[in-house]
Amino acid sequence: MKRVEVSDQVRRFIRSLAPEPRKELRAALRELAHERGNIKQLEGPLKDYLRLRVRDYRIIFQYSRRRRVIECVFAERRDLIYEVFEKLIHARFLLQARMRAPNERSSYMKNRERGPAMVN
């Protein structure tokens, strides 16, 4: 059995639902601790994540490095979740890139600063 951790966004989303889907999502999260449910590995830019399907809702999760913890990171209706989550991942990546220290520039930027390569 795995420990399931739920992000604040997932918690708020579940609380915002009507009583019946809220109960179903909570029950599905309990089953997820046993790795049961309608689970599928995502593809493309989201390949590091999996999804849990419950009715018209999806919960995106990933395993911790040692696979002891299931981290539920985002939840939304099926028609919105993948597009919104991909944008969030992209925005987080850009923010992290901007916050890098100046001496941690990418190799691309370092090569541009050196100028063109000289060939003898």
N, C-alpha and C positions, 0 to 999 in steps of 0.2 A: 504494500500500500504506500502511495506517495502522499506527501503533504501538498496541499493546494493553497497557493497564495493568490489573493485577489487584489488587483490594483484599485485605487480609489475610483477611477473611472468606471470600472466594471461594477463595483459596489453601488455607485450612484445610479448607473443605468438600470440595474436590477431593481433597486428601490423605486424607480420611477414607473415601473410597469404595473399593470393591473394585477390583482391577487393571483389569478390562475397561472399566467405565464411566469410570474415571479416564483411561485411554488415549483413549477416545472424546471426553471433554470437552477434554482437552489438544489433540487434533487439531482439534476444532471451534474452539478459541480461535485456533489458527494460521490456520484458514480465515477466521475473523472479521477478521483483519488485512487480508484482501482483500475484505472485506464480502460474504463468501459464507456460506451456511448458512441454516437455517430461522429467519429474522429477521422480527419483526413489531413494529410501533409499538404501544405500549400506549395504553389509553384511560382516560378519567375522571381521577381524581386522580393517576394515574401517567403522564399523557400526555407528559411530558418524557423518558420512558425508552423503551427498546426491549428486547425479549427475544430471546435465542438459545435455541432448543429443541434438546435432545439427549436422546433417549430420554424418560424420565420426569423429566428434570431441566431446569431453566431457569436461565439467567444473565441478570440484568438489567444493562443497560449504557446509557451515554449518550455522546454525542460531546462533545469539548471545544468550547470557544467557536469555535475556528477549524476544527473538524472534522478536525484532524490526528491526534488521539488518541482512541481508544476506551477509555472508562473502565468496566471491569467492576466493579460496585459490590456486587452481592449474588447469591448462588447458593443454590438449595435444590431440594427435590423439588417437582414440579408441584402437588401437592395442598396445599402450605403456602405457597409463595413469595409469592403476591400479597397475601394477608392479612397475613403477617408483615412484608413489605417496606413495605406501606402504613402499618402501625403504627409502624415505625421512622421513616419519613418524618414522620409526624405528631408523634412524640415529639421528633425533632430540631427541628422547627418550634417546638414549645412551649418547648424549652430555649433556643433562640435568642431567642425573645420575652422570656423571663425575664431573659436576660443583657443586654438592651438597657440603656443608660444611662438614668437617670431623665429627662433632658432630651430623650430620643428617644421619648417616649410617643406613642402613636398619636393621630391627629387626633380620633378618637372620645373618647379620655380627655381631651384638651385641651378639647374642647367641653363635656364634662361638668363640668370644673372651673370653667369660666366661668359656669356657671349657665344658666338658660333665656334664650332669645333674647328681646330686647325689641322690640316692634313699636310704631311711632309712628303 
